[in-house]
Amino acid sequence: MAILDQIEALIPDLRRYAHALMRDREAGDDLVQDCLERAVAGLGGRRPDGSLRAWLFRILINRHRDLRRRAARAGHLVAVEDLVVEPAHPAGQDSHMALRETEAAIARLPEDQRRALLLVALEGASFDEAAAALDIPKGTLMSRLARARANLRTMTGRGDPSAGPSKKGRGA
């Protein structure tokens, strides 16, 4: 299979991850487009023995970081007509509300935890693939996942209140 065919086969995975990172379909598609442009331009510099999937996700994540840094400097303005109007009454289904609550909690996670969680939980990447894509050791990935999951349980009220606070204050 030619390298471009392999890249094409990974586009749905890249799009799904980009949409989750950006929380906006159009911005996610733009991010994937940037990623693919950089990937095609950089094919000559790619290590042939490395995972193509991890390489593409690393490009996507690095581009996302670049965009976040630039957006932080520029500020974030939204036109009034672009604001999403919430419905006047809440949804009746408990599962729908739980999903929205979880989605909002994921959005509030620290960026490093959110990237790790989405890559493993949403994209189904193995721990090795996710660690390679994020360019971090596997142990660091596991730690970020554990903190992300614990934070989600706390933010959604699904944590065990008898478990007590984390070990932050111990030994200091």
VOSE-238452 format. One record per residue (C-alpha): residue in three letters; x, y, z. Coordinates in pm, whole numbers, plus 50000, padded with zeros to 5 digits. Layout:
REM VOSE-238452
ALAXYZ ...
***
This chain:
REM VOSE-238452
MET500005000050000 ALA501465033649900 ILE502215058150180 LEU499585082850056 ASP496955055250064 GLN497945047250423 ILE497655083950515 GLU494265085950346 ALA493045056050547 LEU493905074650871 ILE492005106750783 PRO488755096450962 ASP490715089951282 LEU492525123251251 ARG489235141551190 ARG487515125651490 TYR490435134751720 ALA490735169951576 HIS486995176351621 ALA487245165551983 LEU490325187152044 MET488925218151875 ARG485295212851983 ASP484305226851645 ARG483845206951325 GLU485145233651085 ALA488155242051299 GLY488855204751335 ASP488735200050959 ASP491125229450915 LEU493465213751169 VAL493425180650979 GLN494085199150654 ASP497115216350810 CYS498295183150947 LEU498005165750609 GLU499795194150430 ARG502675192150674 ALA502755154350656 VAL502925153250276 ALA505555180650274 GLY507585162250537 LEU507395126950399 GLY511095127750314 GLY512045134250676 ARG509855107050825 ARG511525076950985 PRO510365046850782 ASP510515023451083 GLY508165044851295 SER504385042351320 LEU502665063351052 ARG499635067751279 ALA501745080751569 TRP503665103751333 LEU500455118951191 PHE498915123451536 ARG502125140151657 ILE501925164751366 LEU498255171451445 ILE498935176551816 ASN501895199551750 ARG499825220251508 HIS497035222151769 ARG499565234752025 ASP500765261251779 LEU497195272951719 ARG496445274352094 ARG499555295352158 ARG498645319251878 ALA495015321551997 ALA496145329152353 ARG498125359052226 ALA495365371551996 GLY492495367952242 HIS489215350852168 LEU486355371252028 VAL483055356951915 ALA480475376551721 VAL477115378651896 GLU475365363151595 ASP477705332851618 LEU476755324651977 VAL474905292052023 VAL471515296552187 GLU470725271152454 PRO467215256152458 ALA464755271652702 HIS464185238552881 PRO466685211152967 ALA466665177652787 GLY464535150652943 GLN466855121052896 ASP469245113753181 SER471795097652952 HIS471875128252727 MET472485150653026 ALA475205127753157 LEU476885128552818 ARG476805166652808 GLU478115168253162 THR480965144853073 GLU481715164252755 ALA481885196752953 ALA484105180453214 ILE486485167952944 ALA486645203252806 ARG487685216153152 LEU490525191053190 PRO494065204453165 GLU495235202852803 ASP497845175452859 GLN495295153053034 ARG492625159752771 ARG494965151152483 ALA495975118452646 LEU492415108652736 LEU490995116152392 LEU493785097952212 VAL493325066252417 ALA489575066952488 LEU488215082452168 GLU490765071151913 GLY491475037352069 ALA495225042752046 SER497345018452242 PHE499375032752527 ASP502535029352319 GLU500945046952019 ALA499545074752234 ALA502845080052415 ALA504645081652079 ALA502075105851933 LEU502325128752237 ASP506125124452248 ILE506125114952617 PRO507205083752808 LYS504585056752854 GLY504635061653233 THR503865098553191 LEU500935089552965 MET499605064853222 SER499885091453495 ARG498045117253282 LEU495295092153205 ALA494885083453571 ARG494685120353669 ALA492265127553384 ARG489965099153487 ALA490095109353853 ASN489355145553760 LEU486425134553544 ARG484975113853825 THR485245143654059 MET483835169153813 THR480885147053721 GLY480125136654081 ARG480795100254006 GLY483845097654229 ASP483895078754556 PRO483635105954823 SER484975081955089 ALA488235078254892 GLY489405112055024 PRO491695137454861 SER494755128654654 LYS498195123454804 LYS499325159054717 GLY499995170455070 ARG501825139355192 GLY505545139055258 ALA505995176655231 
***
